[in-house]
């Protein structure tokens, strides 16, 4: 709560949480669609023959193994879908005026990039490094692919942070033209 000339005013609702949720979901969709489906580099359980937690190996080169990997890819996409729906719901609940300005806001897109980068970092550390259930691209250079995935995540977080910091202040509930009146969101 901020005080202006003796009167209390509410801080504007932040775009941070909706942006992060959208970034996590969209980053996950990009990973799942590009790496799992189009390039077919890995699936959710494609490296469990070398994992660190003892998950049964489902060879993605067999019909039954591909069926199990596809099921887990579907669960992964369901989580991504829920993250996107949550981000949209949060965004819709916080923005009552001037919605077009929000969608073109550097602040929102910066937070989306941060969310995507956080997805890469968490997924890369958890699934690739700690659990070892899959890698970006199996083979002799898999450590470099995994490191590149983490580096991309870190780069997205930094670029997203810088982008959202460069955005104009925006008050989601303010009528059109009042964007500059409030604090950063």
Beta strands, then each sheet from edge to edge (+ up, - down):
strand 1: 2-4
strand 2: 7-9
sheet 1: 1+ 2-
end
